């Protein structure tokens, strides 16, 4: 039986902004694009959790030399959240483990709460995150039922604002 032809990798150079779909890790998304273009060398500039969607900068060839600069750059996130719900995974896909009544909140109360989350703060990442321990994403450890303790990390939040609200959602 004949062996399949060995993949011929090409020297592809550049930066691609990929709109990463939900369900793929950042590395899975990178590998799909890398194979599509037969790019010999590629990397991404920071992990998005598999549940997250959004722009994921991918670097190929010579552009991988600037990946570190992009990794430390400012990023913007937009999210929809539902107050009063706690899930076992700290995300929308987890099973609801607690519910709490939420009082009617006015704009000033919401702004006061958001202001405490701006600037240099210590943030405890969720155990279902793309952060790695010994080279393995925390979400994988957590989904296997392993105990995951995540230490607070210093982050700087430059802007955190309410875009809209819908009390009925």
C-alpha positions in Angstrom: 0.0 0.0 0.0 1.4 3.4 -0.9 2.1 5.9 1.8 0.3 9.3 1.6 2.5 12.0 0.3 4.3 14.0 3.1 2.9 17.4 3.7 5.0 20.1 2.0 5.3 23.1 4.3 5.8 26.6 2.8 7.4 29.7 4.1 4.4 31.8 4.9 5.0 35.2 6.6 2.4 37.5 8.0 -0.2 38.3 10.6 -3.8 37.0 10.4 -6.6 38.2 12.6 -8.8 35.1 13.0 -12.4 35.3 14.2 -12.1 32.3 16.5 -15.3 30.2 16.7 -16.5 28.8 19.9 -15.4 25.2 20.7 -11.8 25.4 19.5 -8.8 26.1 21.7 -6.5 28.8 20.4 -3.9 26.1 19.4 -6.6 24.1 17.6 -7.6 27.2 15.7 -3.9 28.0 14.9 -3.2 24.4 13.7 -6.3 24.4 11.4 -5.2 27.7 9.7 -1.5 26.6 9.6 -2.5 23.4 7.8 -4.8 25.3 5.5 -1.9 27.5 4.3 0.7 24.8 4.8 2.6 27.3 6.9 5.9 25.9 8.2 5.9 28.1 11.3 3.0 29.7 13.3 2.0 30.9 16.7 -0.8 32.8 18.4 -0.5 35.8 20.6 -2.5 34.7 23.7 -5.1 32.1 24.5 -8.8 32.4 24.2 -10.7 29.8 26.1 -12.5 27.3 23.9 -15.9 28.8 24.9 -14.7 32.3 23.9 -15.2 33.7 20.4 -13.3 36.7 19.0 -10.3 38.0 17.2 -7.2 35.8 17.7 -4.0 37.3 16.1 -2.0 34.5 14.4 1.6 35.0 13.4 3.3 33.1 10.6 7.0 32.8 9.6 8.9 36.0 10.3 5.9 37.6 12.0 6.3 35.1 14.9 9.2 37.3 16.1 6.7 40.0 17.1 4.2 37.6 18.8 5.7 38.4 22.2 5.0 42.1 21.7 1.4 41.4 20.9 1.1 39.0 23.8 1.7 41.8 26.2 -0.4 44.4 24.5 -3.8 45.7 25.6 -6.8 43.6 24.7 -10.5 44.4 24.6 -13.3 42.1 25.6 -17.0 42.3 25.4 -19.3 40.0 27.3 -22.8 39.3 28.3 -23.3 38.4 31.9 -26.2 37.3 34.0 -26.2 38.3 37.6 -27.4 36.0 40.4 -26.3 32.7 38.9 -23.3 30.6 40.0 -22.3 27.7 37.9 -19.9 24.9 38.6 -17.5 26.0 35.9 -17.9 29.8 36.3 -19.1 30.1 32.8 -22.4 30.0 30.9 -22.0 26.3 30.0 -21.8 25.0 33.6 -24.5 23.6 35.7 -26.2 26.1 37.9 -25.2 25.4 41.5 -26.6 28.6 43.2 -29.1 31.3 42.5 -29.4 34.6 44.3 -32.1 37.3 44.1 -30.7 40.5 42.6 -32.1 43.8 43.8 -33.1 46.5 41.3 -29.8 48.3 40.5 -29.5 51.8 39.2 -26.8 53.1 37.0 -24.9 54.7 39.9 -24.8 51.4 41.8 -23.6 49.5 38.8 -20.9 52.2 38.1 -19.7 51.9 41.7 -19.3 48.1 41.4 -17.5 48.4 38.1 -15.1 51.1 39.4 -13.8 48.6 42.0 -12.7 46.4 39.0 -10.7 49.0 37.2 -7.0 49.8 37.5 -4.4 47.5 38.9 -6.2 44.7 40.7 -5.6 41.1 41.8 -7.8 38.7 39.7 -8.4 35.1 40.4 -8.8 33.4 37.0 -11.5 30.8 36.8 -10.4 27.1 36.9 -12.0 26.7 33.5 -9.5 28.9 31.8 -6.8 28.5 29.2 -4.1 29.3 31.7 -1.7 26.4 31.9 -0.2 24.4 34.7 2.7 22.1 33.7 1.9 22.7 30.1 -1.8 21.7 30.4 -4.7 24.1 30.2 -6.6 24.4 33.5 -9.9 23.8 31.9 -8.8 20.3 30.9 -7.7 19.5 34.5 -11.0 20.9 35.8 -13.1 18.9 33.4 -11.3 15.7 34.4 -12.4 16.5 38.0 -8.9 17.3 39.3 -8.6 19.8 42.1 -7.4 23.1 40.6 -6.3 26.0 42.9 -5.6 29.2 41.0 -3.6 32.0 42.7 -4.6 35.6 42.2 -2.7 37.4 39.4 -2.0 41.1 39.0 -3.8 42.6 36.0 -4.5 46.1 34.9 -8.0 46.9 33.6 -7.9 50.2 31.7 -11.6 50.4 31.0 -14.6 48.6 32.2 -18.0 50.0 31.2 -21.6 49.0 31.0 -22.7 49.1 27.3 -26.3 48.1 27.9 -28.5 46.2 30.3 -31.6 44.2 30.1 -33.2 43.2 33.4 -35.4 40.6 31.6 -32.5 38.5 30.3 
